[in-house]
Amino acid sequence: MKKLVSVFILIFLVSCTIEEKAEISQEKMVDVLYDLTVSSSARNTASRRDTIQYIVDYKHILKKHGIDSLKFVKAQEIYQKKPDVYAVIYDSVQKRLQKKLEEVRASKPDKEDEALSPVINMKDIPFNRKKNNN
């Protein structure tokens, strides 16, 4: 009986020390969270009247990355138990978002965008001017 109890205690201790590993790698988690964040932002701006509506369902994003919602939730739970790793993942997402924002801001507008922009130079606006012959 003592041997049986000691075996159970040993199994319990070993099972407690085995670290659970996420099925989704950190790099893939960054990719998924990036896409989910962009989709969420598009969803938030789509409620405005004068914006183009880009609405992507979360299921499609997970499918694009070849994972299901259960794997994603389990991976998030595992990474949340390791705050240092979870912080690295979200820092990577933030850096990627910042880089994309800088690229968009640095890019020159298309010809179509220029046609829609307001006239800034007053010389380009025709005025009917009367000449004084005095």
C-alpha positions as CSV (number, residue, x, y, z in Angstrom):
1,M,0.0,0.0,0.0
2,K,2.8,2.4,0.9
3,K,4.4,1.7,-2.5
4,L,1.2,2.5,-4.3
5,V,0.8,5.8,-2.5
6,S,4.4,6.7,-3.1
7,V,3.9,5.9,-6.8
8,F,0.9,8.2,-7.0
9,I,2.7,11.0,-5.2
10,L,5.7,10.6,-7.6
11,I,3.3,10.6,-10.7
12,F,1.6,13.7,-9.3
13,L,4.9,15.5,-8.7
14,V,6.2,14.7,-12.2
15,S,2.9,15.8,-13.8
16,C,3.1,19.1,-12.0
17,T,6.6,19.8,-13.2
18,I,5.9,18.9,-16.9
19,E,5.4,22.2,-18.7
20,E,2.5,22.5,-21.0
21,K,3.6,23.6,-24.5
22,A,1.5,25.6,-26.9
23,E,0.6,24.0,-30.2
24,I,1.1,27.4,-31.9
25,S,4.6,28.8,-32.2
26,Q,5.3,32.3,-31.0
27,E,6.0,33.5,-34.5
28,K,2.7,32.1,-35.8
29,M,0.9,33.6,-32.7
30,V,2.4,37.0,-33.7
31,D,1.1,36.6,-37.2
32,V,-2.4,35.6,-36.0
33,L,-2.6,38.4,-33.4
34,Y,-1.4,41.0,-36.0
35,D,-4.1,39.9,-38.5
36,L,-6.8,39.9,-35.7
37,T,-5.7,43.4,-34.6
38,V,-5.9,44.8,-38.1
39,S,-9.3,43.2,-38.7
40,S,-10.6,44.6,-35.4
41,S,-9.4,48.0,-36.3
42,A,-11.0,47.8,-39.7
43,R,-14.2,46.7,-38.0
44,N,-14.1,49.7,-35.7
45,T,-13.6,52.2,-38.5
46,A,-16.2,50.5,-40.7
47,S,-19.0,51.9,-38.5
48,R,-18.2,55.4,-39.9
49,R,-20.3,56.5,-42.9
50,D,-17.5,57.7,-45.2
51,T,-15.1,54.8,-44.9
52,I,-14.7,51.7,-47.0
53,Q,-15.9,48.7,-45.1
54,Y,-13.4,45.9,-44.8
55,I,-14.8,43.3,-42.5
56,V,-13.0,40.1,-42.0
57,D,-14.5,37.4,-39.9
58,Y,-12.1,36.0,-37.2
59,K,-12.8,32.5,-38.3
60,H,-11.4,33.3,-41.7
61,I,-8.2,34.7,-40.2
62,L,-7.7,31.5,-38.1
63,K,-8.5,29.4,-41.1
64,K,-5.9,31.4,-43.1
65,H,-3.3,30.4,-40.6
66,G,-4.4,26.8,-40.5
67,I,-5.6,26.8,-36.9
68,D,-9.0,26.4,-35.2
69,S,-10.4,28.5,-32.4
70,L,-9.8,25.8,-29.8
71,K,-6.1,25.6,-30.5
72,F,-5.9,29.4,-30.5
73,V,-7.6,29.7,-27.1
74,K,-5.5,27.0,-25.6
75,A,-2.3,28.6,-26.9
76,Q,-3.4,31.9,-25.5
77,E,-4.0,30.4,-22.1
78,I,-0.6,28.7,-22.1
79,Y,1.2,31.9,-23.2
80,Q,-0.7,33.9,-20.5
81,K,0.8,31.7,-17.9
82,K,4.2,33.0,-19.0
83,P,3.9,36.8,-18.8
84,D,7.5,37.3,-20.2
85,V,6.8,35.3,-23.3
86,Y,3.3,36.8,-23.7
87,A,4.8,40.3,-23.5
88,V,7.4,39.5,-26.2
89,I,4.6,38.3,-28.5
90,Y,2.5,41.5,-28.0
91,D,5.6,43.7,-28.4
92,S,6.3,42.0,-31.7
93,V,2.7,42.7,-32.8
94,Q,3.0,46.3,-31.7
95,K,6.3,46.7,-33.6
96,R,4.8,45.2,-36.8
97,L,1.8,47.5,-36.5
98,Q,4.1,50.5,-36.0
99,K,6.2,49.6,-39.0
100,K,3.2,49.2,-41.2
101,L,1.8,52.6,-40.0
102,E,5.1,54.3,-40.9
103,E,5.1,52.6,-44.3
104,V,1.6,53.9,-45.0
105,R,2.4,57.4,-43.8
106,A,5.6,57.5,-45.9
107,S,4.1,56.2,-49.1
108,K,3.1,58.8,-51.8
109,P,-0.6,59.1,-52.6
110,D,-1.8,57.6,-55.8
111,K,-3.0,59.8,-58.7
112,E,-6.6,59.0,-57.7
113,D,-5.9,60.2,-54.2
114,E,-4.3,63.4,-55.5
115,A,-7.4,64.1,-57.6
116,L,-9.5,63.9,-54.5
117,S,-7.3,66.2,-52.4
118,P,-8.3,69.8,-51.9
119,V,-6.7,72.6,-53.9
120,I,-4.0,74.2,-51.7
121,N,-2.3,76.6,-54.1
122,M,-4.4,79.7,-54.6
123,K,-2.8,80.4,-57.9
124,D,-4.6,77.4,-59.4
125,I,-8.0,78.9,-58.7
126,P,-9.3,81.1,-61.6
127,F,-10.6,84.5,-60.5
128,N,-12.4,87.0,-62.7
129,R,-10.3,90.1,-62.2
130,K,-11.1,93.5,-63.6
131,K,-8.3,95.6,-64.8
132,N,-8.3,99.2,-63.9
133,N,-7.3,101.2,-66.8
134,N,-6.7,104.4,-64.8
